[in-house]
Amino acid sequence: MLVSRIVATPAAEALIDELRARHGDLMFHQSGGCCEGSAPMCLKAGEMLVGASDIKLGIVHGVPFYMAKFQFEYWEHTHLTLDAIAGHGGQFSLEQGTGRHFIIRSRLFTDEELQQLPPVENCG
């Protein structure tokens, strides 16, 4: 059985549902530290071009989740949980103005989980 690289909490799923109803299809890109810090950014699908410098980490609550390859090199041994908490997020992410924002919680994979990880998908 394959292990997921990313999952969402119920709070994140509820915010995704709200944003999807308002904006249509979505995508996530884990920021590499520029402009928004290291934060998951929720965008309209196709609003950000992904390419050879990105990987598709997986699908979270029906939404593709992308990350820069250089950042994945640091996070490849880490299980990510997308969560939503009270507060203001990045100005470029769709949840701006909802009073909530997405964050990433992480933990290292166990040795057993590392053996069951699916490969990531190159975007370029």
Backbone torsions as a table, in degrees:
resi	resn	phi	psi	omega
1	MET	NA	128.9	-178.9
2	LEU	-76.7	147.2	179.0
3	VAL	-97.6	136.5	177.7
4	SER	-75.7	141.6	175.9
5	ARG	-82.7	-23.3	-178.5
6	ILE	-146.0	139.9	175.4
7	VAL	-134.2	168.9	178.4
8	ALA	-122.5	145.9	173.6
9	THR	-78.5	163.8	175.1
10	PRO	-56.7	-36.0	178.5
11	ALA	-64.5	-41.4	177.8
12	ALA	-67.4	-40.8	178.6
13	GLU	-61.4	-40.6	179.2
14	ALA	-64.3	-40.6	178.9
15	LEU	-69.7	-38.4	175.3
16	ILE	-59.7	-46.1	179.6
17	ASP	-59.1	-43.1	179.4
18	GLU	-63.1	-45.2	-179.2
19	LEU	-69.4	-37.2	177.7
20	ARG	-63.6	-40.6	178.3
21	ALA	-63.9	-34.2	-177.2
22	ARG	-84.1	-36.6	-169.8
23	HIS	-117.4	-10.3	-176.2
24	GLY	89.7	-152.2	-177.9
25	ASP	-61.5	143.1	-174.9
26	LEU	-122.7	169.3	170.2
27	MET	-147.3	156.2	172.6
28	PHE	-117.2	145.7	169.6
29	HIS	-135.5	125.1	178.1
30	GLN	-78.4	112.8	-179.1
31	SER	-62.2	143.8	179.6
32	GLY	-92.8	11.2	176.4
33	GLY	116.1	-17.1	179.2
34	CYS	-80.2	139.2	173.9
35	CYS	66.7	-61.1	-173.6
36	GLU	-102.3	8.2	-173.1
37	GLY	73.1	-161.9	178.1
38	SER	-94.7	85.6	-175.0
39	ALA	-133.4	147.1	174.1
40	PRO	-73.5	127.1	179.5
41	MET	-105.7	127.2	177.3
42	CYS	-97.6	125.4	-175.9
43	LEU	-132.6	162.2	170.2
44	LYS	-64.2	142.0	179.5
45	ALA	-54.0	130.0	178.7
46	GLY	83.6	-5.0	-179.0
47	GLU	-68.8	-28.6	176.0
48	MET	-116.7	128.1	178.7
49	LEU	-78.5	128.4	173.5
50	VAL	-105.4	149.0	-176.8
51	GLY	-154.1	-151.3	-172.9
52	ALA	-59.9	-21.1	-179.6
53	SER	-90.8	5.2	-178.0
54	ASP	-121.8	158.7	171.7
55	ILE	-126.1	154.9	172.9
56	LYS	-97.4	111.3	-176.4
57	LEU	-72.5	-33.9	-179.0
58	GLY	162.5	-165.4	178.2
59	ILE	-116.8	130.6	179.0
60	VAL	-124.2	116.3	-177.9
61	HIS	50.6	44.1	177.3
62	GLY	80.5	7.3	-176.3
63	VAL	-119.7	129.2	177.1
64	PRO	-65.6	142.1	-178.3
65	PHE	-122.5	118.3	-176.9
66	TYR	-111.7	158.2	178.6
67	MET	-151.7	147.6	175.4
68	ALA	-64.5	141.2	-179.2
69	LYS	-57.1	-42.0	-178.0
70	PHE	-62.6	-34.5	178.8
71	GLN	-73.6	-38.2	178.7
72	PHE	-60.0	-32.5	178.3
73	GLU	-58.0	-32.0	177.5
74	TYR	-83.9	-28.2	-171.5
75	TRP	-106.1	1.6	-171.9
76	GLU	-63.1	-20.2	179.1
77	HIS	-100.0	17.7	-172.7
78	THR	-120.9	130.2	173.0
79	HIS	-84.4	132.1	-176.8
80	LEU	-109.3	140.1	173.8
81	THR	-122.0	118.5	176.4
82	LEU	-81.7	125.9	-179.8
83	ASP	-128.8	165.6	175.3
84	ALA	-130.1	130.7	-179.1
85	ILE	-130.9	166.1	178.0
86	ALA	-67.2	145.0	178.2
87	GLY	130.5	-176.7	-177.8
88	HIS	-106.7	132.1	179.5
89	GLY	-95.8	-160.0	-179.2
90	GLY	-69.2	148.2	-176.0
91	GLN	-69.4	-17.2	-178.7
92	PHE	-94.6	-9.4	-177.4
93	SER	-90.0	144.4	-173.6
94	LEU	-62.6	-21.3	-178.5
95	GLU	-77.4	-5.4	177.0
96	GLN	-53.5	130.4	179.3
97	GLY	93.7	-5.6	179.5
98	THR	-88.4	-12.7	-174.7
99	GLY	84.0	4.2	177.5
100	ARG	-134.0	160.8	174.7
101	HIS	-149.7	156.2	-179.6
102	PHE	-81.4	143.5	171.6
103	ILE	-136.3	165.0	175.2
104	ILE	-112.7	130.6	170.4
105	ARG	-109.2	146.0	-175.1
106	SER	-141.1	157.9	173.0
107	ARG	-151.0	156.1	177.0
108	LEU	-73.4	144.1	173.3
109	PHE	-67.6	149.2	171.6
110	THR	-75.1	164.8	177.1
111	ASP	-58.7	-38.2	179.8
112	GLU	-66.1	-42.7	179.2
113	GLU	-64.3	-38.6	-179.9
114	LEU	-58.6	-31.7	180.0
115	GLN	-74.0	-15.7	-173.9
116	GLN	-114.2	13.3	-178.0
117	LEU	-76.7	137.7	173.8
118	PRO	-76.0	155.7	175.3
119	PRO	-70.2	152.8	174.3
120	VAL	-83.1	160.8	-176.6
121	GLU	-101.9	122.1	174.8
122	ASN	-72.2	140.7	-176.6
123	CYS	-95.5	-7.7	-176.0
124	GLY	-119.2	NA	NA
